[in-house]
Amino acid sequence: MQTLDHLIDIALEEDIGPGDITTDALIDPDLIGKGVVFARQDLVVAGLQVARRVFERVDPTLSVRFFCSEGKEIIAGDRVLAVEGPLAGMLTAERTALNFLQRLSGIATHVRRHVRLVEGKRARLVDTRKTTPGWRVLEKYAVRVGGAQNHRMGLFDGILIKDNHIAACGGIAAAVEKARQRAHHLVRIEVEVESIQEVQEALAAGVDVIMLDNMSLEQIQEAVARIAGRATVEISGGVRRDALPRLADTGVDLISVGALTHSAVSVDLSLEITAGTVV
């Protein structure tokens, strides 16, 4: 909650600055109202609790209730949430709350479209670290809501030896050995490979996960056959949505897709407010 509040406070400071001069000029601080957020397109809902927290940070007396749950698929015109209380705080919080809700729901909606293409297949879709700076925890949460899974959260929770690491260490075997000397027994080691020869080197080094980077369909099929269950197999690099069914049919375990986050578009939501009475 502390991390979320920090991010929300940054967003509110960015939007409000020294004060909401429009609301301060026009809205009586004692005016009570109700607002309802509507979907203006079909979407998958994500970020309800984040939106609620935005309203609470602006005015703790605002009350938020939901008309749907996280991960729910709704259609244009459906109600998402209602907020009641002082109208001034509601108006001041409106844009920031919607920005969070639209972005996270946009990712969940985008991810759900990808996941549908591999339903019933062994392969699982995972995200990458290609996220908006500062938003990683939230965006990876939205990926899970959409039905995919998370790759490592950051550089701190998994060893992934990539091409530049390999070049700096003088080869896959040397890089893996160095990693093993520093990692504790619960950390898995993944190596990125770009050729069948490197697949063989990774297998010889006894790695846990082999990432096939930018390989052709034929190369992937050959690599899966050679690995034969001795390591988890991941595909990465330039994965297009329309290619997902074919890639999943190769027998790989994971397909990492940076586009799940970096190419998602925010959905369209609106808040309609009804002024109440002065109390």
Backbone as CSV, one residue per row, in Angstrom:
resi,resn,N_x,N_y,N_z,CA_x,CA_y,CA_z,C_x,C_y,C_z
1,MET,0.825,-1.202,0.000,0.000,0.000,0.000,0.864,1.258,0.000
2,GLN,2.013,1.222,0.705,2.883,2.389,0.776,3.414,2.760,-0.605
3,THR,3.833,1.751,-1.389,4.340,2.006,-2.737,3.239,2.583,-3.614
4,LEU,2.030,2.021,-3.522,0.909,2.517,-4.310,0.584,3.958,-3.934
5,ASP,0.532,4.251,-2.642,0.229,5.610,-2.207,1.279,6.595,-2.714
6,HIS,2.529,6.168,-2.738,3.596,7.046,-3.239,3.374,7.371,-4.710
7,LEU,3.037,6.361,-5.494,2.794,6.570,-6.919,1.563,7.454,-7.139
8,ILE,0.520,7.206,-6.370,-0.690,8.030,-6.475,-0.390,9.474,-6.093
9,ASP,0.394,9.668,-5.050,0.717,11.023,-4.615,1.508,11.772,-5.689
10,ILE,2.405,11.080,-6.365,3.145,11.709,-7.462,2.179,12.144,-8.560
11,ALA,1.239,11.260,-8.895,0.273,11.571,-9.951,-0.628,12.739,-9.557
12,LEU,-1.051,12.762,-8.300,-1.915,13.852,-7.838,-1.154,15.178,-7.802
13,GLU,0.077,15.136,-7.350,0.895,16.349,-7.324,1.094,16.895,-8.738
14,GLU,1.307,15.993,-9.670,1.479,16.380,-11.071,0.234,17.087,-11.602
15,ASP,-0.951,16.595,-11.202,-2.205,17.120,-11.747,-2.731,18.331,-10.975
16,ILE,-2.630,18.278,-9.656,-3.223,19.328,-8.818,-2.251,20.477,-8.567
17,GLY,-0.974,20.153,-8.390,-0.015,21.196,-8.068,-0.420,21.924,-6.792
18,PRO,-0.393,23.250,-6.786,-0.772,23.989,-5.573,-2.269,24.049,-5.318
19,GLY,-3.088,23.565,-6.262,-4.527,23.567,-6.011,-5.338,23.473,-7.283
20,ASP,-6.551,22.929,-7.164,-7.489,22.817,-8.285,-8.262,24.137,-8.368
21,ILE,-7.742,25.068,-9.155,-8.315,26.418,-9.137,-9.719,26.464,-9.740
22,THR,-10.035,25.551,-10.642,-11.380,25.528,-11.218,-12.409,25.066,-10.185
23,THR,-12.139,23.930,-9.565,-13.063,23.408,-8.552,-13.162,24.347,-7.358
24,ASP,-12.030,24.904,-6.929,-12.049,25.820,-5.786,-12.920,27.045,-6.074
25,ALA,-12.935,27.454,-7.339,-13.704,28.652,-7.689,-15.195,28.380,-7.858
26,LEU,-15.536,27.158,-8.263,-16.913,26.879,-8.668,-17.725,26.014,-7.713
27,ILE,-17.074,25.183,-6.944,-17.804,24.170,-6.174,-17.773,24.485,-4.683
28,ASP,-18.948,24.586,-4.096,-19.071,24.782,-2.655,-18.476,23.565,-1.949
29,PRO,-17.579,23.736,-0.992,-16.950,22.598,-0.310,-17.934,21.693,0.419
30,ASP,-19.158,22.173,0.677,-20.161,21.351,1.364,-21.112,20.647,0.398
31,LEU,-20.895,20.811,-0.915,-21.784,20.196,-1.898,-21.498,18.705,-2.016
32,ILE,-22.540,17.888,-1.852,-22.424,16.429,-1.921,-22.963,15.950,-3.259
33,GLY,-22.288,14.986,-3.840,-22.728,14.474,-5.130,-22.417,13.001,-5.295
34,LYS,-22.773,12.479,-6.458,-22.517,11.078,-6.801,-21.985,11.020,-8.222
35,GLY,-20.980,10.192,-8.427,-20.428,9.992,-9.753,-20.418,8.520,-10.104
36,VAL,-20.655,8.219,-11.366,-20.625,6.833,-11.844,-19.661,6.741,-13.014
37,VAL,-18.759,5.780,-12.949,-17.826,5.518,-14.054,-18.453,4.499,-14.986
38,PHE,-18.526,4.858,-16.272,-19.083,4.003,-17.308,-17.998,3.563,-18.289
39,ALA,-18.157,2.341,-18.809,-17.292,1.886,-19.900,-17.829,2.438,-21.209
40,ARG,-16.941,2.976,-22.019,-17.342,3.480,-23.327,-16.898,2.542,-24.444
41,GLN,-16.416,1.369,-24.047,-16.047,0.324,-25.003,-16.052,-1.005,-24.256
42,ASP,-15.999,-2.105,-24.984,-15.856,-3.414,-24.351,-14.455,-3.500,-23.761
43,LEU,-14.345,-4.071,-22.556,-13.034,-4.101,-21.904,-12.992,-5.132,-20.789
44,VAL,-11.780,-5.378,-20.300,-11.546,-6.197,-19.105,-11.151,-5.245,-17.984
45,VAL,-11.856,-5.313,-16.874,-11.649,-4.367,-15.776,-10.419,-4.738,-14.949
46,ALA,-9.578,-3.735,-14.693,-8.440,-3.901,-13.788,-8.132,-2.557,-13.147
47,GLY,-7.820,-2.568,-11.861,-7.432,-1.350,-11.170,-8.500,-0.726,-10.307
48,LEU,-9.520,-1.478,-9.951,-10.608,-0.920,-9.151,-10.114,-0.388,-7.801
49,GLN,-9.311,-1.165,-7.120,-8.829,-0.737,-5.810,-7.878,0.454,-5.919
50,VAL,-7.169,0.542,-7.030,-6.286,1.684,-7.237,-7.117,2.955,-7.399
51,ALA,-8.171,2.863,-8.207,-9.053,4.026,-8.391,-9.676,4.440,-7.060
52,ARG,-10.127,3.452,-6.292,-10.696,3.770,-4.978,-9.681,4.507,-4.113
53,ARG,-8.444,4.054,-4.141,-7.411,4.669,-3.312,-7.132,6.106,-3.736
54,VAL,-7.212,6.404,-5.028,-7.020,7.778,-5.489,-8.069,8.696,-4.862
55,PHE,-9.325,8.284,-4.939,-10.391,9.109,-4.351,-10.165,9.294,-2.851
56,GLU,-9.745,8.231,-2.168,-9.520,8.307,-0.726,-8.353,9.226,-0.382
57,ARG,-7.323,9.260,-1.228,-6.169,10.121,-0.967,-6.553,11.596,-1.081
58,VAL,-7.477,11.899,-1.981,-7.926,13.280,-2.153,-8.891,13.677,-1.046
59,ASP,-9.829,12.788,-0.725,-10.809,13.069,0.336,-11.222,11.745,0.970
60,PRO,-10.758,11.470,2.182,-11.069,10.197,2.851,-12.559,9.969,3.093
61,THR,-13.372,11.011,2.991,-14.806,10.835,3.219,-15.542,10.352,1.966
62,LEU,-14.868,10.312,0.836,-15.495,9.790,-0.377,-15.690,8.280,-0.253
63,SER,-16.839,7.803,-0.689,-17.180,6.383,-0.614,-17.272,5.800,-2.021
64,VAL,-16.586,4.678,-2.245,-16.553,4.054,-3.570,-17.124,2.641,-3.484
65,ARG,-18.008,2.296,-4.403,-18.501,0.918,-4.502,-18.412,0.467,-5.958
66,PHE,-18.227,-0.836,-6.119,-17.987,-1.398,-7.445,-19.218,-2.112,-7.984
67,PHE,-19.401,-2.053,-9.287,-20.481,-2.769,-9.967,-19.978,-4.047,-10.633
68,CYS,-18.664,-4.261,-10.628,-18.085,-5.456,-11.240,-16.810,-5.806,-10.481
69,SER,-16.211,-6.906,-10.845,-15.008,-7.372,-10.165,-13.808,-7.314,-11.100
70,GLU,-12.614,-7.394,-10.519,-11.390,-7.402,-11.314,-11.399,-8.589,-12.286
71,GLY,-10.989,-8.330,-13.519,-10.936,-9.382,-14.519,-12.241,-9.624,-15.242
72,LYS,-13.292,-8.906,-14.853,-14.600,-9.070,-15.485,-14.598,-8.432,-16.867
73,GLU,-15.166,-9.143,-17.822,-15.343,-8.587,-19.163,-16.683,-7.867,-19.210
74,ILE,-16.654,-6.582,-19.518,-17.874,-5.802,-19.593,-17.986,-5.166,-20.975
75,ILE,-19.146,-4.637,-21.282,-19.386,-4.053,-22.595,-19.639,-2.552,-22.462
76,ALA,-19.566,-1.856,-23.586,-19.797,-0.414,-23.601,-21.143,-0.081,-22.967
77,GLY,-21.133,0.894,-22.079,-22.350,1.297,-21.386,-22.488,0.725,-20.000
78,ASP,-21.736,-0.333,-19.685,-21.807,-0.927,-18.350,-21.215,0.018,-17.304
79,ARG,-21.758,-0.054,-16.089,-21.219,0.713,-14.978,-20.030,-0.027,-14.363
80,VAL,-19.021,0.728,-13.975,-17.822,0.152,-13.373,-17.808,0.397,-11.869
81,LEU,-17.976,1.640,-11.475,-17.985,1.970,-10.055,-18.785,3.246,-9.828
82,ALA,-19.147,3.469,-8.567,-19.808,4.705,-8.160,-19.034,5.303,-7.002
83,VAL,-18.977,6.623,-6.970,-18.312,7.331,-5.880,-19.264,8.392,-5.354
84,GLU,-19.378,8.483,-4.041,-20.304,9.419,-3.417,-19.602,10.195,-2.315
85,GLY,-20.013,11.460,-2.165,-19.444,12.297,-1.123,-19.223,13.708,-1.608
86,PRO,-18.323,14.440,-0.965,-18.065,15.822,-1.351,-17.683,15.947,-2.834
87,LEU,-18.417,16.766,-3.541,-18.230,16.881,-4.986,-16.884,17.498,-5.341
88,ALA,-16.390,18.390,-4.509,-15.109,19.039,-4.802,-13.980,18.017,-4.885
89,GLY,-13.884,17.156,-3.892,-12.837,16.139,-3.903,-12.996,15.164,-5.053
90,MET,-14.251,14.827,-5.362,-14.530,13.910,-6.463,-14.024,14.468,-7.794
91,LEU,-14.300,15.744,-8.033,-13.877,16.377,-9.279,-12.363,16.516,-9.367
92,THR,-11.744,16.806,-8.239,-10.293,16.942,-8.219,-9.598,15.602,-8.480
93,ALA,-10.164,14.518,-7.966,-9.563,13.187,-8.113,-9.916,12.516,-9.431
94,GLU,-10.920,13.015,-10.120,-11.495,12.320,-11.277,-10.456,11.884,-12.307
95,ARG,-9.672,12.797,-12.849,-8.761,12.453,-13.933,-7.694,11.460,-13.503
96,THR,-7.117,11.669,-12.327,-6.077,10.747,-11.871,-6.636,9.346,-11.659
97,ALA,-7.810,9.252,-11.050,-8.434,7.939,-10.842,-8.702,7.249,-12.172
98,LEU,-9.235,8.004,-13.137,-9.516,7.419,-14.449,-8.239,7.037,-15.180
99,ASN,-7.187,7.825,-15.036,-5.926,7.493,-15.709,-5.402,6.131,-15.260
100,PHE,-5.430,5.893,-13.952,-4.991,4.589,-13.449,-5.911,3.485,-13.971
101,LEU,-7.202,3.685,-13.855,-8.171,2.655,-14.230,-8.123,2.372,-15.736
102,GLN,-7.984,3.412,-16.536,-7.950,3.224,-17.992,-6.689,2.497,-18.435
103,ARG,-5.555,2.848,-17.845,-4.293,2.203,-18.225,-4.281,0.736,-17.817
104,LEU,-4.639,0.441,-16.586,-4.589,-0.943,-16.115,-5.631,-1.808,-16.817
105,SER,-6.826,-1.270,-17.036,-7.844,-2.020,-17.776,-7.425,-2.202,-19.230
106,GLY,-6.709,-1.224,-19.783,-6.214,-1.346,-21.146,-5.234,-2.496,-21.285
107,ILE,-4.341,-2.641,-20.313,-3.394,-3.761,-20.338,-4.131,-5.087,-20.190
108,ALA,-5.043,-5.172,-19.223,-5.782,-6.421,-19.008,-6.578,-6.812,-20.249
109,THR,-7.171,-5.838,-20.914,-7.946,-6.099,-22.125,-7.038,-6.600,-23.243
110,HIS,-5.911,-5.946,-23.410,-4.922,-6.308,-24.436,-4.384,-7.717,-24.182
111,VAL,-4.064,-7.999,-22.934,-3.527,-9.321,-22.575,-4.564,-10.412,-22.829
112,ARG,-5.820,-10.158,-22.463,-6.868,-11.166,-22.645,-6.999,-11.583,-24.110
113,ARG,-6.840,-10.641,-25.031,-6.914,-10.961,-26.458,-5.777,-11.902,-26.867
114,HIS,-4.600,-11.700,-26.276,-3.469,-12.580,-26.565,-3.680,-13.974,-25.970
115,VAL,-4.134,-13.999,-24.717,-4.307,-15.272,-24.014,-5.307,-16.168,-24.734
116,ARG,-6.345,-15.581,-25.294,-7.369,-16.368,-25.983,-6.780,-17.203,-27.122
117,LEU,-5.696,-16.721,-27.702,-5.106,-17.399,-28.857,-4.336,-18.663,-28.479
118,VAL,-4.025,-18.830,-27.205,-3.280,-20.030,-26.790,-4.059,-20.852,-25.771
119,GLU,-5.349,-20.586,-25.630,-6.168,-21.368,-24.700,-6.150,-22.841,-25.082
120,GLY,-6.003,-23.694,-24.086,-5.980,-25.125,-24.319,-4.622,-25.662,-24.714
121,LYS,-3.645,-24.781,-24.864,-2.302,-25.220,-25.236,-1.384,-25.196,-24.016
122,ARG,-0.279,-25.890,-24.125,0.651,-26.001,-23.002,1.355,-24.679,-22.698
123,ALA,1.690,-23.943,-23.721,2.486,-22.729,-23.551,1.754,-21.678,-22.734
124,ARG,2.495,-20.999,-21.861,1.948,-19.901,-21.068,2.560,-18.592,-21.545
125,LEU,1.734,-17.550,-21.589,2.226,-16.228,-21.956,2.761,-15.527,-20.719
126,VAL,3.917,-14.886,-20.853,4.498,-14.112,-19.758,4.907,-12.746,-20.273
127,ASP,4.984,-11.794,-19.355,5.359,-10.437,-19.730,6.878,-10.268,-19.684
128,THR,7.340,-9.018,-19.795,8.769,-8.702,-19.732,8.956,-7.507,-18.805
129,ARG,10.163,-6.946,-18.817,10.443,-5.734,-18.035,10.208,-4.471,-18.852
130,LYS,9.566,-4.594,-19.982,9.267,-3.433,-20.833,7.991,-2.759,-20.325
131,THR,8.141,-2.086,-19.199,7.006,-1.460,-18.523,7.252,0.039,-18.365
132,THR,6.203,0.771,-18.043,6.322,2.201,-17.792,7.130,2.415,-16.515
133,PRO,8.180,3.224,-16.541,8.978,3.443,-15.327,8.109,3.861,-14.147
134,GLY,8.295,3.145,-13.030,7.529,3.423,-11.820,6.221,2.658,-11.722
135,TRP,5.750,2.133,-12.836,4.449,1.454,-12.872,4.573,-0.069,-12.906
136,ARG,5.761,-0.615,-12.787,5.943,-2.048,-13.058,5.032,-2.944,-12.230
137,VAL,4.969,-2.701,-10.926,4.133,-3.551,-10.074,2.683,-3.519,-10.541
138,LEU,2.183,-2.325,-10.857,0.796,-2.195,-11.295,0.585,-2.841,-12.666
139,GLU,1.483,-2.597,-13.598,1.293,-3.137,-14.944,1.414,-4.656,-14.956
140,LYS,2.319,-5.201,-14.171,2.417,-6.654,-14.099,1.195,-7.248,-13.388
141,TYR,0.627,-6.505,-12.449,-0.636,-6.931,-11.846,-1.729,-7.006,-12.910
142,ALA,-1.819,-5.987,-13.755,-2.834,-5.978,-14.809,-2.633,-7.120,-15.794
143,VAL,-1.388,-7.505,-16.029,-1.103,-8.662,-16.887,-1.727,-9.922,-16.293
144,ARG,-1.592,-10.096,-14.985,-2.183,-11.265,-14.332,-3.699,-11.222,-14.404
145,VAL,-4.272,-10.043,-14.219,-5.726,-9.903,-14.321,-6.186,-10.309,-15.720
146,GLY,-5.400,-9.965,-16.729,-5.747,-10.312,-18.104,-5.613,-11.793,-18.421
147,GLY,-4.908,-12.540,-17.560,-4.825,-13.982,-17.739,-3.466,-14.523,-18.085
148,ALA,-2.461,-13.654,-18.248,-1.099,-14.111,-18.498,-0.335,-14.168,-17.177
149,GLN,0.946,-14.484,-17.256,1.755,-14.605,-16.049,2.936,-13.648,-16.124
150,ASN,3.568,-13.452,-14.987,4.712,-12.549,-14.916,6.035,-13.266,-15.093
151,HIS,6.943,-12.631,-15.806,8.354,-13.022,-15.828,8.960,-12.411,-14.571
152,ARG,10.263,-12.300,-14.475,10.859,-11.714,-13.283,10.407,-10.267,-13.108
153,MET,10.306,-9.851,-11.862,9.863,-8.497,-11.559,10.947,-7.481,-11.888
154,GLY,12.197,-7.852,-11.637,13.302,-6.941,-11.904,14.614,-7.706,-11.963
155,LEU,15.708,-6.989,-11.905,17.030,-7.613,-11.984,17.392,-8.375,-10.718
156,PHE,16.571,-8.225,-9.688,16.900,-8.750,-8.366,16.328,-10.133,-8.066
157,ASP,15.393,-10.620,-8.890,14.700,-11.849,-8.490,14.827,-12.992,-9.488
158,GLY,15.815,-12.935,-10.335,16.052,-14.046,-11.251,17.293,-13.784,-12.080
159,ILE,18.054,-14.830,-12.352,19.260,-14.690,-13.171,18.905,-15.001,-14.621
160,LEU,19.075,-14.019,-15.483,18.855,-14.182,-16.919,20.121,-13.726,-17.630
161,ILE,20.881,-14.690,-18.130,22.149,-14.415,-18.800,21.867,-14.159,-20.278
162,LYS,22.102,-12.907,-20.718,21.798,-12.521,-22.083,23.068,-12.424,-22.917
163,ASP,22.889,-12.071,-24.204,24.013,-12.088,-25.141,25.196,-11.238,-24.691
164,ASN,24.918,-10.057,-24.132,26.010,-9.193,-23.691,26.744,-9.759,-22.480
165,HIS,25.997,-10.421,-21.589,26.656,-11.097,-20.469,27.578,-12.198,-20.988
166,ILE,27.071,-12.968,-21.937,27.848,-14.075,-22.496,29.115,-13.562,-23.161
167,ALA,28.974,-12.489,-23.935,30.137,-11.913,-24.614,31.171,-11.414,-23.614
168,ALA,30.703,-10.786,-22.529,31.618,-10.243,-21.527,32.340,-11.341,-20.751
169,CYS,31.677,-12.502,-20.591,32.268,-13.595,-19.810,33.071,-14.579,-20.661
170,GLY,32.944,-14.468,-21.986,33.707,-15.355,-22.850,33.009,-16.651,-23.203
171,GLY,31.683,-16.711,-23.029,30.943,-17.904,-23.432,29.885,-18.293,-22.418
172,ILE,28.997,-19.165,-22.846,27.881,-19.585,-21.992,28.367,-20.338,-20.763
173,ALA,29.287,-21.290,-20.954,29.755,-22.115,-19.834,30.381,-21.251,-18.743
174,ALA,31.207,-20.283,-19.148,31.870,-19.421,-18.168,30.859,-18.535,-17.448
175,ALA,29.877,-18.019,-18.183,28.864,-17.152,-17.578,28.022,-17.917,-16.572
176,VAL,27.613,-19.125,-16.928,26.793,-19.935,-16.023,27.576,-20.295,-14.770
177,GLU,28.835,-20.641,-14.920,29.658,-21.000,-13.771,29.797,-19.828,-12.803
178,LYS,30.017,-18.636,-13.345,30.122,-17.452,-12.492,28.807,-17.181,-11.768
179,ALA,27.712,-17.358,-12.478,26.403,-17.129,-11.871,26.158,-18.104,-10.738
180,ARG,26.538,-19.343,-10.936,26.337,-20.366,-9.904,27.148,-20.061,-8.648
181,GLN,28.287,-19.467,-8.814,29.133,-19.159,-7.660,28.511,-18.085,-6.777
182,ARG,27.651,-17.249,-7.361,27.056,-16.141,-6.608,25.618,-16.419,-6.177
183,ALA,24.911,-17.243,-6.911,23.486,-17.459,-6.636,23.283,-18.503,-5.544
184,HIS,22.226,-18.308,-4.738,21.905,-19.343,-3.762,21.077,-20.445,-4.428
185,HIS,20.821,-21.513,-3.723,20.272,-22.724,-4.312,18.828,-22.590,-4.778
186,LEU,18.125,-21.536,-4.370,16.729,-21.372,-4.769,16.567,-20.547,-6.053
187,VAL,17.665,-19.982,-6.546,17.598,-19.147,-7.737,17.836,-19.985,-8.984
188,ARG,16.889,-19.914,-9.921,17.056,-20.618,-11.190,17.893,-19.771,-12.137
189,ILE,18.568,-20.440,-13.059,19.422,-19.754,-14.025,18.861,-19.948,-15.425
190,GLU,18.620,-18.817,-16.101,18.124,-18.834,-17.475,19.179,-18.244,-18.396
191,VAL,19.293,-18.815,-19.587,20.258,-18.334,-20.571,19.549,-18.064,-21.888
192,GLU,19.858,-16.921,-22.467,19.335,-16.555,-23.786,20.266,-17.121,-24.854
193,VAL,19.684,-17.810,-25.841,20.489,-18.385,-26.923,19.925,-17.949,-28.268
194,GLU,20.816,-17.919,-29.280,20.419,-17.452,-30.604,20.662,-18.477,-31.700
195,SER,21.152,-19.659,-31.323,21.438,-20.699,-32.314,21.306,-22.072,-31.677
196,ILE,21.225,-23.096,-32.512,21.158,-24.468,-32.003,22.450,-24.825,-31.282
197,GLN,23.580,-24.317,-31.770,24.857,-24.553,-31.098,24.825,-24.023,-29.672
198,GLU,24.256,-22.836,-29.507,24.169,-22.282,-28.160,23.170,-23.044,-27.295
199,VAL,22.141,-23.623,-27.905,21.234,-24.503,-27.170,22.018,-25.651,-26.556
200,GLN,22.894,-26.261,-27.364,23.704,-27.381,-26.883,24.631,-26.942,-25.748
201,GLU,25.195,-25.738,-25.868,26.091,-25.244,-24.833,25.317,-24.995,-23.524
202,ALA,24.119,-24.474,-23.641,23.295,-24.217,-22.451,22.903,-25.526,-21.779
203,LEU,22.565,-26.528,-22.581,22.231,-27.840,-22.030,23.427,-28.446,-21.307
204,ALA,24.598,-28.323,-21.907,25.816,-28.867,-21.300,26.129,-28.173,-19.982
205,ALA,25.750,-26.903,-19.884,26.000,-26.151,-18.654,24.954,-26.446,-17.587
206,GLY,23.899,-27.165,-17.949,22.882,-27.568,-16.980,21.982,-26.440,-16.498
207,VAL,21.651,-25.502,-17.387,20.803,-24.385,-16.977,19.375,-24.855,-16.752
208,ASP,18.611,-24.040,-16.054,17.226,-24.386,-15.735,16.249,-23.990,-16.835
209,VAL,16.521,-22.846,-17.472,15.632,-22.324,-18.502,16.455,-21.869,-19.695
210,ILE,16.000,-22.222,-20.890,16.662,-21.784,-22.117,15.706,-20.877,-22.879
211,MET,16.145,-19.648,-23.137,15.337,-18.680,-23.876,15.796,-18.657,-25.333
212,LEU,14.894,-19.003,-26.225,15.192,-19.009,-27.657,14.877,-17.625,-28.203
213,ASP,15.921,-16.895,-28.553,15.754,-15.493,-28.922,15.707,-15.313,-30.441
214,ASN,14.579,-14.784,-30.921,14.417,-14.449,-32.342,14.746,-15.612,-33.282
215,MET,14.312,-16.795,-32.921,14.531,-17.967,-33.772,13.347,-18.181,-34.702
216,SER,13.606,-18.828,-35.828,12.538,-19.182,-36.761,11.719,-20.330,-36.188
217,LEU,10.558,-20.572,-36.779,9.706,-21.655,-36.317,10.427,-22.993,-36.411
218,GLU,11.173,-23.186,-37.481,11.902,-24.440,-37.673,12.992,-24.601,-36.617
219,GLN,13.699,-23.520,-36.319,14.739,-23.578,-35.286,14.138,-23.866,-33.909
220,ILE,13.010,-23.267,-33.637,12.347,-23.510,-32.351,11.973,-24.976,-32.223
221,GLN,11.394,-25.540,-33.262,11.004,-26.945,-33.235,12.214,-27.850,-33.015
222,GLU,13.320,-27.548,-33.684,14.531,-28.342,-33.501,15.066,-28.195,-32.081
223,ALA,15.050,-26.973,-31.570,15.550,-26.738,-30.220,14.730,-27.493,-29.184
224,VAL,13.403,-27.464,-29.319,12.529,-28.183,-28.390,12.841,-29.671,-28.414
225,ALA,13.062,-30.210,-29.610,13.383,-31.635,-29.742,14.713,-31.965,-29.072
226,ARG,15.704,-31.103,-29.231,17.015,-31.347,-28.630,16.982,-31.199,-27.103
227,ILE,16.240,-30.232,-26.631,16.166,-30.004,-25.178,15.420,-31.152,-24.502
228,ALA,14.340,-31.603,-25.142,13.620,-32.816,-24.720,13.289,-32.844,-23.232
229,GLY,12.828,-31.722,-22.719,12.391,-31.696,-21.336,13.481,-31.491,-20.310
230,ARG,14.711,-31.337,-20.734,15.809,-31.171,-19.781,15.907,-29.751,-19.226
231,ALA,15.176,-28.846,-19.798,15.115,-27.467,-19.309,13.784,-26.873,-19.737
232,THR,13.330,-25.881,-19.015,12.158,-25.127,-19.438,12.527,-24.326,-20.680
233,VAL,11.630,-24.288,-21.659,11.923,-23.603,-22.921,11.043,-22.366,-23.049
234,GLU,11.698,-21.250,-23.301,11.000,-19.979,-23.471,11.317,-19.388,-24.841
235,ILE,10.311,-18.799,-25.464,10.504,-18.057,-26.713,10.462,-16.576,-26.390
236,SER,11.352,-15.811,-27.030,11.354,-14.372,-26.829,11.832,-13.682,-28.100
237,GLY,11.442,-12.417,-28.232,11.954,-11.612,-29.335,11.030,-11.503,-30.520
238,GLY,10.434,-10.344,-30.702,9.619,-10.082,-31.877,8.394,-10.966,-32.015
239,VAL,7.827,-11.399,-30.905,6.658,-12.285,-30.957,5.424,-11.465,-31.350
240,ARG,4.810,-11.847,-32.468,3.600,-11.175,-32.932,2.365,-11.941,-32.464
241,ARG,1.309,-11.189,-32.239,0.070,-11.803,-31.747,-0.450,-12.866,-32.697
242,ASP,-0.406,-12.611,-34.003,-0.964,-13.571,-34.952,-0.142,-14.845,-35.054
243,ALA,1.096,-14.822,-34.530,1.946,-16.009,-34.582,1.816,-16.881,-33.344
244,LEU,1.087,-16.418,-32.340,1.024,-17.143,-31.071,0.542,-18.589,-31.198
245,PRO,-0.540,-18.871,-31.943,-0.969,-20.278,-32.032,0.109,-21.193,-32.613
246,ARG,0.819,-20.738,-33.644,1.875,-21.558,-34.248,3.044,-21.753,-33.287
247,LEU,3.410,-20.693,-32.588,4.507,-20.804,-31.627,4.138,-21.736,-30.477
248,ALA,2.909,-21.644,-30.009,2.465,-22.503,-28.907,2.453,-23.967,-29.310
249,ASP,2.228,-24.238,-30.578,2.175,-25.622,-31.062,3.545,-26.276,-31.165
250,THR,4.627,-25.517,-30.961,5.971,-26.095,-31.056,6.347,-26.903,-29.827
251,GLY,5.570,-26.761,-28.749,5.867,-27.502,-27.533,6.669,-26.722,-26.508
252,VAL,6.849,-25.411,-26.716,7.573,-24.611,-25.728,6.724,-24.429,-24.476
253,ASP,7.397,-24.035,-23.407,6.702,-23.847,-22.128,6.221,-22.413,-21.932
254,LEU,7.025,-21.453,-22.361,6.738,-20.048,-22.127,6.918,-19.242,-23.400
255,ILE,6.073,-18.236,-23.577,6.234,-17.271,-24.663,6.202,-15.895,-24.013
256,SER,7.343,-15.200,-24.033,7.379,-13.864,-23.422,7.092,-12.819,-24.491
257,VAL,6.206,-11.889,-24.128,5.702,-10.900,-25.087,5.794,-9.511,-24.457
258,GLY,6.755,-8.735,-24.902,6.897,-7.379,-24.390,5.696,-6.512,-24.702
259,ALA,5.024,-6.829,-25.814,3.865,-6.034,-26.235,2.705,-6.096,-25.254
260,LEU,2.695,-7.089,-24.372,1.607,-7.174,-23.397,1.504,-5.891,-22.587
261,THR,2.651,-5.256,-22.347,2.634,-3.996,-21.605,2.970,-2.805,-22.490
262,HIS,4.049,-2.904,-23.275,4.495,-1.690,-23.969,3.594,-1.277,-25.126
263,SER,2.748,-2.172,-25.613,1.879,-1.812,-26.741,0.402,-1.756,-26.373
264,ALA,0.081,-1.896,-25.106,-1.316,-1.808,-24.683,-1.796,-0.362,-24.740
265,VAL,-3.049,-0.188,-25.164,-3.665,1.141,-25.260,-4.709,1.289,-24.164
266,SER,-4.714,2.434,-23.511,-5.698,2.678,-22.461,-7.120,2.582,-23.020
267,VAL,-8.021,2.044,-22.220,-9.421,1.949,-22.627,-10.127,3.278,-22.361
268,ASP,-11.354,3.374,-22.841,-12.125,4.605,-22.733,-13.177,4.464,-21.630
269,LEU,-13.038,5.263,-20.585,-13.980,5.304,-19.471,-14.394,6.752,-19.227
270,SER,-15.558,6.945,-18.666,-15.985,8.303,-18.337,-16.673,8.322,-16.981
271,LEU,-16.571,9.453,-16.301,-17.220,9.642,-15.004,-18.317,10.689,-15.173
272,GLU,-19.539,10.291,-14.898,-20.673,11.215,-14.971,-21.122,11.543,-13.557
273,ILE,-21.134,12.824,-13.248,-21.409,13.285,-11.892,-22.760,13.985,-11.799
274,THR,-23.478,13.683,-10.723,-24.740,14.350,-10.411,-24.551,15.151,-9.142
275,ALA,-24.784,16.462,-9.239,-24.649,17.297,-8.043,-25.769,16.982,-7.068
276,GLY,-25.452,17.039,-5.796,-26.466,16.745,-4.783,-26.909,18.012,-4.060
277,THR,-26.799,17.978,-2.762,-27.281,19.102,-1.943,-26.155,19.645,-1.071
278,VAL,-26.299,20.885,-0.671,-25.349,21.488,0.265,-25.743,21.079,1.669
279,VAL,-24.775,20.577,2.426,-25.063,20.124,3.784,-24.300,20.974,4.801
